[in-house]
Amino acid sequence: MTEGSLRLDKWLWQARFFKTRALAAKLVAEGKVRVNAQRVTKPSRAIAPGDTLTFPQGRAVRVVRIVALPVRRGPAREAQACYDDLSPPPPPSDPGGPKAGGPRPTKKDRRNLPDT
């Protein structure tokens, strides 16, 4: 590894995208991470500032550009300074979901509901 580079799994862990380094390494080994639009399967892949990473996190796909290499796995503010988030904004939530319709029905309201 050259000066000014870091292992991919270690960077993902230090930048606080994954709770453990093993989870980050597993995601990379499964081929779910792309570095500069190229699929990567080795957690030991060296990355440097300027590289762009694309990977799934939960239900979202994250796209980040590496700005700096962290020295340690520090607080969240320190980790967020190491990358620019280029991810698309999440879709708007549906306000008319299952809980819409007002307050909880009373016992009298439930008795007046039509039988199904």
N, C-alpha and C positions, 0 to 999 in steps of 0.2 A: 504494500500500500504506500502510495506516495505522500509526501508532506502536503497537508491541506486537503486530505481526503479522509473518509470514515466509512466503516462497514454500513451497508444499507440497513440491516436489522438493528444495529446499534443506534443509528440516527433516528429511525422510526420510534424506538423506545425512548431515547433521550428527548425527542421533541414531543413526547407524551401522546402519541397517537394510539399506542397500545400499552396495556397495563404491565406486561412482562416482555422481556426480550424474546422469550421462547414463542410467544404468540406472533410477534413480528416476523421471526424467522420462519414459522410455519406458513404464514400467509405468502411470504416470498417464495418458499420452496414449492408451494402449490401453483406458482406461476400467476398469481393474481396481482402482481405489482409490475408496473411499467416505468422504466427510467428513460426519459426522452423518447417516448412512444415505442420503445422496444421492450418486449416481455423479458422479465428476469426471473430465473429460478434458483439463483445462488444467493443466500443471505450475505455472503462475504463480498458481494459486488461493491467496489469502491465508488463512492459518490462524492461530489464536490459542489461548492456554491455555484449556482447557475443551472444545475440540473433540475428537471421537472419530473415529479413523481405523480403517478395516477394509481389509486388503489381504493378498494371498497372498505368502508368503515360503517358497520351497522347496515342500514338500508340506503345510505348515501354513497356516492362515489366522490372521493376527495381528489382534488388536483392542487398540488402545492409546488411552488418554486423554492428551492433551497437558497437562502440568503447567507446563512452562516452555519458553521459547525459548532455545536455546543460542546463545552468542556465537561459538563456533568449533566445529570438528570435533575435539574433544579426545579424551581417553582414554575407554574404555568406561564406567568408573564415572561419569564426568561426563555422558556421554550417557544412561545409565540413569536418572539423576536428573531427566531432562526429561520422563518419561512414566510412567504406570501401566499395567502389562500386564494387560489384561482377557481375554486369550485363554483359551479352554477348555484344560484339561490334555490332553496327548497321550494317545492310547489306550495301554493297557498292552502291552508287547512280549510276544510269544509265546515263552516259554522253551523250548518243544518244537520249535524250528525245525530247519532242515536239519542243524545241527551236533550235535544231541542224539544220544545213543547211546553215549557213552563215548569212550575213547581210540581212536586210529587202529588199524585191524586190522594184525596182524602178517602176515608172508608165509605162515605156516602157516594162519592164520585165513582168508586169501584163497583158499588152495588148497581148504579145506573148504567154501567157499560153494557152494551148488547152482548148476549151470549153467542159464542162462536161454535 
